[in-house]
Amino acid sequence: MASTFEALRQESDNRGLIRKVQKAVVLLRAASENKPLPTTLFAADGGLADFKTEGWLPVGMITPDGIEFGRDASEEEVKALGYSGAVRTDVTEVARSVKFTPLEHGRQHMLELAYGTDLSAVTQSATTGEIVFDEPEMPSNKEYQMLVLGVDGPADNQWLLGRAYGATKLSASDAQKWGSTDPVTTPLTMKVLTDAVTGVPLRHFMGGTGALKAKTVLGFTAAT
């Protein structure tokens, strides 16, 4: 038992749980495919699951500012006579979003996402490489499943963090700029909806060799 503040601090703090996401991957899949969200990120042999076979498509490289997970909660307050602050608060809404800026330009599924259109019938010229498509006046409201994976640490002490979303749709795309100094990019913001299958907006994952080494301090009951 800690007898001094310094002893208490040493018992309470663990710098091994300070995480950064050094590398990340964003994957998309059409929600209309009605495929279940993953329940694990790992295969039976301990390696990563085969997401490509499961139909996930890559966003590709993104800008160094990474991925921003927005969570804006709205509250309803009850005030009481003689009290300066609320005596009760209730969360009435939680607006969630995922924002990132792709660096790669031209993937078919990413153009469909950015412009809200179906390009499945669009072909590429075998002689000139040309691709031609029209941008609709009003974009479609196509929903996507999204899987975001981040990794931190070396192989023998590696943490894998994940977020799986059953239903998202594009809610904002910022201005695109063409110039000689910066790449062609369009920041995208995905609105998160409640998945009709799981009944929740997202599923969190945390694992890897680092999580195994930290199992005692993490405090979760070991699976049997």
C-alpha positions as a LaTeX table, in Angstrom:
\begin{tabular}{lrrr}
\hline
Residue & $x$ (\AA) & $y$ (\AA) & $z$ (\AA) \\
\hline
Met1 & 0.00 & 0.00 & 0.00 \\
Ala2 & 1.33 & 3.45 & $-0.92$ \\
Ser3 & 2.41 & 5.45 & 2.11 \\
Thr4 & 3.55 & 8.61 & 0.33 \\
Phe5 & 2.34 & 10.63 & $-2.62$ \\
Glu6 & 5.39 & 9.60 & $-4.67$ \\
Ala7 & 4.70 & 5.92 & $-3.98$ \\
Leu8 & 1.06 & 6.41 & $-4.94$ \\
Arg9 & 2.09 & 8.14 & $-8.16$ \\
Gln10 & 4.47 & 5.32 & $-9.08$ \\
Glu11 & 1.75 & 2.74 & $-8.42$ \\
Ser12 & $-0.80$ & 4.72 & $-10.46$ \\
Asp13 & 1.24 & 5.70 & $-13.53$ \\
Asn14 & 2.37 & 3.40 & $-16.34$ \\
Arg15 & 4.22 & 5.01 & $-19.24$ \\
Gly16 & 3.95 & 1.74 & $-21.15$ \\
Leu17 & 0.30 & 2.57 & $-21.81$ \\
Ile18 & 1.09 & 5.84 & $-23.60$ \\
Arg19 & 0.19 & 5.13 & $-27.19$ \\
Lys20 & 0.84 & 6.79 & $-30.52$ \\
Val21 & $-0.43$ & 5.58 & $-33.88$ \\
Gln22 & 2.73 & 5.41 & $-35.97$ \\
Lys23 & 1.10 & 3.78 & $-38.98$ \\
Ala24 & $-2.54$ & 3.46 & $-39.99$ \\
Val25 & $-4.75$ & 1.87 & $-42.62$ \\
Val26 & $-8.31$ & 2.87 & $-43.53$ \\
Leu27 & $-10.48$ & 0.30 & $-45.32$ \\
Leu28 & $-13.96$ & 0.64 & $-46.82$ \\
Arg29 & $-16.67$ & $-1.76$ & $-47.89$ \\
Ala30 & $-20.14$ & $-1.09$ & $-49.27$ \\
Ala31 & $-22.71$ & $-1.48$ & $-46.48$ \\
Ser32 & $-25.12$ & $-2.88$ & $-49.07$ \\
Glu33 & $-23.03$ & $-6.07$ & $-49.17$ \\
Asn34 & $-24.56$ & $-6.89$ & $-45.76$ \\
Lys35 & $-21.41$ & $-8.55$ & $-44.48$ \\
Pro36 & $-20.96$ & $-8.80$ & $-40.70$ \\
Leu37 & $-18.38$ & $-6.63$ & $-38.99$ \\
Pro38 & $-15.27$ & $-8.47$ & $-37.84$ \\
Thr39 & $-15.34$ & $-9.79$ & $-34.30$ \\
Thr40 & $-11.53$ & $-10.01$ & $-34.23$ \\
Leu41 & $-8.66$ & $-8.49$ & $-36.18$ \\
Phe42 & $-6.61$ & $-11.67$ & $-35.98$ \\
Ala43 & $-6.55$ & $-15.00$ & $-37.80$ \\
Ala44 & $-6.31$ & $-18.34$ & $-36.02$ \\
Asp45 & $-2.50$ & $-18.39$ & $-36.39$ \\
Gly46 & $-2.16$ & $-15.04$ & $-34.60$ \\
Gly47 & $-1.51$ & $-13.01$ & $-37.74$ \\
Leu48 & $-3.84$ & $-10.38$ & $-39.13$ \\
Ala49 & $-7.11$ & $-11.45$ & $-40.71$ \\
Asp50 & $-7.29$ & $-11.45$ & $-44.52$ \\
Phe51 & $-9.26$ & $-8.25$ & $-44.99$ \\
Lys52 & $-8.77$ & $-8.17$ & $-48.76$ \\
Thr53 & $-10.51$ & $-11.52$ & $-49.17$ \\
Glu54 & $-13.34$ & $-10.20$ & $-47.00$ \\
Gly55 & $-13.96$ & $-7.43$ & $-49.55$ \\
Trp56 & $-12.33$ & $-4.46$ & $-47.80$ \\
Leu57 & $-10.87$ & $-1.82$ & $-50.15$ \\
Pro58 & $-8.02$ & 0.52 & $-49.16$ \\
Val59 & $-8.21$ & 4.30 & $-48.90$ \\
Gly60 & $-4.45$ & 4.32 & $-49.39$ \\
Met61 & $-1.96$ & 6.80 & $-47.98$ \\
Ile62 & $-3.33$ & 9.76 & $-46.02$ \\
Thr63 & $-1.81$ & 13.06 & $-44.89$ \\
Pro64 & 0.42 & 13.11 & $-41.77$ \\
Asp65 & $-2.26$ & 14.79 & $-39.63$ \\
Gly66 & $-3.86$ & 11.34 & $-39.55$ \\
Ile67 & $-7.43$ & 10.39 & $-38.72$ \\
Glu68 & $-9.69$ & 12.46 & $-36.49$ \\
Phe69 & $-12.48$ & 10.69 & $-34.64$ \\
Gly70 & $-15.11$ & 13.26 & $-33.71$ \\
Arg71 & $-17.48$ & 12.71 & $-30.80$ \\
Asp72 & $-19.83$ & 15.61 & $-30.05$ \\
Ala73 & $-22.26$ & 14.93 & $-27.20$ \\
Ser74 & $-25.36$ & 17.07 & $-26.64$ \\
Glu75 & $-26.88$ & 17.36 & $-23.17$ \\
Glu76 & $-30.25$ & 18.32 & $-21.74$ \\
Glu77 & $-30.01$ & 20.13 & $-18.40$ \\
Val78 & $-32.39$ & 20.45 & $-15.47$ \\
Lys79 & $-32.03$ & 23.66 & $-13.45$ \\
Ala80 & $-33.28$ & 24.17 & $-9.89$ \\
Leu81 & $-34.21$ & 27.28 & $-7.96$ \\
Gly82 & $-31.33$ & 28.41 & $-5.77$ \\
Tyr83 & $-28.62$ & 26.47 & $-7.64$ \\
Ser84 & $-26.18$ & 28.13 & $-10.01$ \\
Gly85 & $-25.51$ & 24.97 & $-12.00$ \\
Ala86 & $-27.57$ & 22.14 & $-13.41$ \\
Val87 & $-28.85$ & 19.59 & $-10.91$ \\
Arg88 & $-29.24$ & 16.88 & $-13.56$ \\
Thr89 & $-27.88$ & 16.34 & $-17.04$ \\
Asp90 & $-28.83$ & 13.74 & $-19.65$ \\
Val91 & $-26.99$ & 12.99 & $-22.88$ \\
Thr92 & $-29.56$ & 13.29 & $-25.68$ \\
Glu93 & $-27.35$ & 12.87 & $-28.75$ \\
Val94 & $-23.81$ & 11.83 & $-29.66$ \\
Ala95 & $-22.73$ & 12.87 & $-33.14$ \\
Arg96 & $-19.75$ & 10.80 & $-34.30$ \\
Ser97 & $-17.56$ & 11.37 & $-37.34$ \\
Val98 & $-14.31$ & 10.21 & $-38.95$ \\
Lys99 & $-12.17$ & 12.72 & $-40.87$ \\
Phe100 & $-9.11$ & 12.04 & $-43.01$ \\
Thr101 & $-7.39$ & 13.35 & $-46.14$ \\
Pro102 & $-6.41$ & 10.78 & $-48.79$ \\
Leu103 & $-3.17$ & 11.45 & $-50.65$ \\
Glu104 & $-3.72$ & 8.94 & $-53.44$ \\
His105 & $-5.97$ & 10.04 & $-56.29$ \\
Gly106 & $-7.85$ & 7.97 & $-58.86$ \\
Arg107 & $-8.98$ & 4.72 & $-57.23$ \\
Gln108 & $-12.47$ & 3.89 & $-58.54$ \\
His109 & $-14.06$ & 3.27 & $-55.16$ \\
Met110 & $-12.56$ & 6.48 & $-53.74$ \\
Leu111 & $-13.88$ & 8.56 & $-56.64$ \\
Glu112 & $-17.30$ & 6.99 & $-56.09$ \\
Leu113 & $-17.10$ & 7.98 & $-52.43$ \\
Ala114 & $-15.88$ & 11.54 & $-53.03$ \\
Tyr115 & $-18.35$ & 12.37 & $-55.79$ \\
Gly116 & $-21.30$ & 10.25 & $-54.66$ \\
Thr117 & $-21.73$ & 8.38 & $-57.91$ \\
Asp118 & $-21.66$ & 4.85 & $-59.32$ \\
Leu119 & $-18.69$ & 4.27 & $-61.65$ \\
Ser120 & $-19.15$ & 0.53 & $-62.12$ \\
Ala121 & $-20.05$ & 1.02 & $-65.79$ \\
Val122 & $-17.17$ & 3.41 & $-66.52$ \\
Thr123 & $-14.31$ & 1.95 & $-68.56$ \\
Gln124 & $-10.74$ & 3.04 & $-69.25$ \\
Ser125 & $-9.42$ & 3.46 & $-72.78$ \\
Ala126 & $-6.93$ & 0.76 & $-73.70$ \\
Thr127 & $-5.04$ & 3.14 & $-76.01$ \\
Thr128 & $-5.02$ & 6.49 & $-74.17$ \\
Gly129 & $-5.72$ & 5.44 & $-70.58$ \\
Glu130 & $-8.55$ & 7.98 & $-70.48$ \\
Ile131 & $-11.40$ & 7.69 & $-67.97$ \\
Val132 & $-14.47$ & 9.90 & $-68.37$ \\
Phe133 & $-17.34$ & 10.24 & $-65.91$ \\
Asp134 & $-19.97$ & 12.81 & $-64.98$ \\
Glu135 & $-20.39$ & 14.21 & $-61.48$ \\
Pro136 & $-24.09$ & 14.16 & $-60.47$ \\
Glu137 & $-25.82$ & 17.33 & $-59.32$ \\
Met138 & $-26.77$ & 15.64 & $-56.05$ \\
Pro139 & $-24.50$ & 12.93 & $-54.67$ \\
Ser140 & $-25.93$ & 9.57 & $-53.67$ \\
Asn141 & $-26.25$ & 8.66 & $-50.00$ \\
Lys142 & $-24.38$ & 5.39 & $-50.28$ \\
Glu143 & $-23.40$ & 3.90 & $-46.94$ \\
Tyr144 & $-20.06$ & 2.26 & $-46.22$ \\
Gln145 & $-18.64$ & 0.02 & $-43.60$ \\
Met146 & $-15.30$ & 1.34 & $-42.38$ \\
Leu147 & $-12.36$ & $-0.31$ & $-40.67$ \\
Val148 & $-9.55$ & 1.82 & $-39.25$ \\
Leu149 & $-6.39$ & 0.09 & $-38.02$ \\
Gly150 & $-3.45$ & 1.70 & $-36.23$ \\
Val151 & $-0.20$ & 0.19 & $-34.99$ \\
Asp152 & 2.37 & 1.30 & $-32.41$ \\
Gly153 & 5.62 & $-0.25$ & $-31.25$ \\
Pro154 & 8.09 & $-2.92$ & $-32.44$ \\
Ala155 & 7.02 & $-6.46$ & $-33.29$ \\
Asp156 & 7.79 & $-7.85$ & $-29.83$ \\
Asn157 & 5.85 & $-5.09$ & $-28.05$ \\
Gln158 & 3.31 & $-4.05$ & $-30.65$ \\
Trp159 & $-0.14$ & $-2.64$ & $-30.08$ \\
Leu160 & $-2.86$ & $-2.95$ & $-32.71$ \\
Leu161 & $-5.78$ & $-0.57$ & $-32.31$ \\
Gly162 & $-8.90$ & $-0.85$ & $-34.42$ \\
Arg163 & $-12.29$ & 0.73 & $-34.99$ \\
Ala164 & $-15.03$ & $-0.92$ & $-37.05$ \\
Tyr165 & $-18.06$ & 1.05 & $-38.22$ \\
Gly166 & $-21.11$ & $-0.72$ & $-39.59$ \\
Ala167 & $-22.65$ & 2.33 & $-41.29$ \\
Thr168 & $-21.01$ & 5.57 & $-42.39$ \\
Lys169 & $-21.68$ & 8.01 & $-45.19$ \\
Leu170 & $-19.85$ & 11.02 & $-46.60$ \\
Ser171 & $-21.09$ & 14.19 & $-44.91$ \\
Ala172 & $-18.48$ & 16.74 & $-46.06$ \\
Ser173 & $-15.69$ & 17.07 & $-48.60$ \\
Asp174 & $-13.53$ & 20.19 & $-48.41$ \\
Ala175 & $-12.23$ & 22.20 & $-51.35$ \\
Gln176 & $-9.85$ & 20.52 & $-53.78$ \\
Lys177 & $-6.86$ & 22.53 & $-54.93$ \\
Trp178 & $-4.61$ & 21.99 & $-57.93$ \\
Gly179 & $-1.11$ & 23.41 & $-57.71$ \\
Ser180 & 2.57 & 22.70 & $-58.24$ \\
Thr181 & 3.57 & 22.51 & $-54.57$ \\
Asp182 & 0.94 & 20.34 & $-52.91$ \\
Pro183 & $-0.65$ & 17.04 & $-53.95$ \\
Val184 & $-4.24$ & 16.89 & $-55.16$ \\
Thr185 & $-6.22$ & 16.16 & $-52.01$ \\
Thr186 & $-9.81$ & 16.37 & $-50.80$ \\
Pro187 & $-10.36$ & 16.14 & $-47.02$ \\
Leu188 & $-13.29$ & 13.81 & $-46.32$ \\
Thr189 & $-15.58$ & 13.65 & $-43.30$ \\
Met190 & $-17.64$ & 10.53 & $-42.76$ \\
Lys191 & $-20.76$ & 10.67 & $-40.59$ \\
Val192 & $-21.19$ & 7.66 & $-38.33$ \\
Leu193 & $-24.63$ & 6.05 & $-38.09$ \\
Thr194 & $-25.92$ & 3.31 & $-35.81$ \\
Asp195 & $-25.45$ & $-0.06$ & $-37.44$ \\
Ala196 & $-28.77$ & $-1.84$ & $-37.92$ \\
Val197 & $-27.17$ & $-5.26$ & $-37.34$ \\
Thr198 & $-25.07$ & $-4.66$ & $-34.23$ \\
Gly199 & $-27.24$ & $-1.85$ & $-32.86$ \\
Val200 & $-24.15$ & 0.24 & $-32.02$ \\
Pro201 & $-22.22$ & 2.94 & $-33.92$ \\
Leu202 & $-18.78$ & 1.30 & $-33.70$ \\
Arg203 & $-16.73$ & $-1.57$ & $-32.35$ \\
His204 & $-13.32$ & $-1.04$ & $-30.70$ \\
Phe205 & $-10.34$ & $-3.39$ & $-30.88$ \\
Met206 & $-7.05$ & $-3.48$ & $-28.95$ \\
Gly207 & $-4.53$ & $-6.29$ & $-29.13$ \\
Gly208 & $-1.08$ & $-7.48$ & $-30.11$ \\
Thr209 & 2.09 & $-8.52$ & $-28.31$ \\
Gly210 & 2.13 & $-5.27$ & $-26.35$ \\
Ala211 & $-1.39$ & $-5.84$ & $-25.04$ \\
Leu212 & $-0.39$ & $-9.36$ & $-23.98$ \\
Lys213 & 2.60 & $-8.05$ & $-22.02$ \\
Ala214 & 0.41 & $-5.42$ & $-20.35$ \\
Lys215 & $-2.45$ & $-7.78$ & $-19.48$ \\
Thr216 & $-2.06$ & $-7.33$ & $-15.74$ \\
Val217 & $-2.12$ & $-3.53$ & $-15.77$ \\
Leu218 & $-4.95$ & $-3.43$ & $-18.34$ \\
Gly219 & $-7.18$ & $-5.12$ & $-15.80$ \\
Phe220 & $-9.36$ & $-7.28$ & $-18.07$ \\
Thr221 & $-10.35$ & $-10.83$ & $-17.16$ \\
Ala222 & $-8.45$ & $-13.40$ & $-19.22$ \\
Ala223 & $-10.59$ & $-15.34$ & $-21.71$ \\
Thr224 & $-10.97$ & $-19.06$ & $-21.06$ \\
\hline
\end{tabular}
